[in-house]
Amino acid sequence: MRFAFPSLRLNPLTRKKLLRFRQIRRGYVSFLILCGLIGLSAVAEVLVNHRALVVHYEGRWYFPTYGAIHPGRDFGLPYDYEVNYRDLKAQFAGTANWVLLPPVPYSPVENCYRNETFKPRPPDWSKRHFLGTDQINRDILARLLYGFRTALIFAGCFIVLTYLIGITLGCLMGYFGGWFDLFVQRLIEIWSNVPFLFVVIIVASVVPAGVGMSLGILLAIVVLFSWTGMTYYMRSATYREKARDYVHAAQVLGAPTHRIIFSHILPNTLSTIVTFVPFTVAGAISSLTARDFLGLGAPPSVPSWGTMISEGRTYIREAAWLPVVPGCAIAITVLGLNLMGDGLRDVLDPRLKIEQG
């Protein structure tokens, strides 16, 4: 019996646009680099983790990274809390048992120098602190990678929720018009005058000291004040598409309203919406970083680039790498996203001339 697997077939116009995007080197290279960084953050536990990847002990195999927590007694040690795999590897030296650690065997929140003073330490490749440690002995590379994943999760959820609200409401405003359009516009104008920063400060003041707002609360606040821009764009685009012949034909054929809006009008505006995505991601990452820097963002237990800069600025004279490393990471990420957005805009906007090479 033969099984036929569906293949991804792109129409000629889409293939042409992809080829044009590859010709825009700055956007295409930025896209590849960002995809690589996203892939690394997705498997961060394999690269940066205080747990071992594989443990072979007395003929048995253990996979602690994505498995259960193993106490010391599982490996012949006299305690019931989680084993320290770096110490376990040292104890297994010269025996048939062995431990495979990640390239950076530290978590983003652990004290890497137990029973020692808290102070920033420069890079030490012998101990696999490739970017050094911060003021409380946490590995900077570990916090940098997990902070990048935190920013990506925040930005992804931000885009989905913001675009869902903005696109839906904007399409309805543009399609129905009349009193509905005027009523929603007045509501948006009133809502836009609510001071966003004051709301964040009020919510942060309610949260107990030292705990910080959860990412969910912060995300909800940011989304509530960020969907209006997409609404206005989709309103204008829907007004424009509503006057086209294919919309009139669908109305004459008796197509329901939701089908006309979301199956006919919306697909004809998606090409331009796609160009907004990189810039929206860059804005979301910058927004999260700024609020974490001000202490109005994620809780201290969550690795964040803004928190790293805020904590490292105190030691900028004696340990300049503490704020410089996350600052460079933010600059490179935002620059890459903007370059990719420029490339997409050049491809999808027929009024712009594509520069070869």
Salt bridges, closest charged atoms under 4 A:
GLU45 OE2 - ARG149 NH2 2.63
ASP74 OD2 - HIS70 ND1 3.13
ASP80 OD1 - ARG73 NE 2.52
GLU82 OE2 - ARG51 NE 2.74
ASP87 OD2 - ARG114 NH2 3.09
GLU110 OE2 - ARG86 NH1 3.15
GLU116 OE1 - ARG121 NH2 3.18
ASP134 OD2 - ARG138 NE 2.81
ASP139 OD1 - HIS129 ND1 2.72
ASP181 OD1 - ARG235 NE 2.87
GLU189 OE2 - ARG186 NH2 2.76
GLU241 OE1 - ARG244 NE 3.47
GLU311 OE1 - ARG138 NH2 2.76
ASP342 OD1 - ARG345 NH2 3.72
ASP346 OD2 - ARG26 NH2 2.74
ASP346 OD1 - ARG345 NE 3.72
ASP349 OD1 - ARG351 NE 3.20
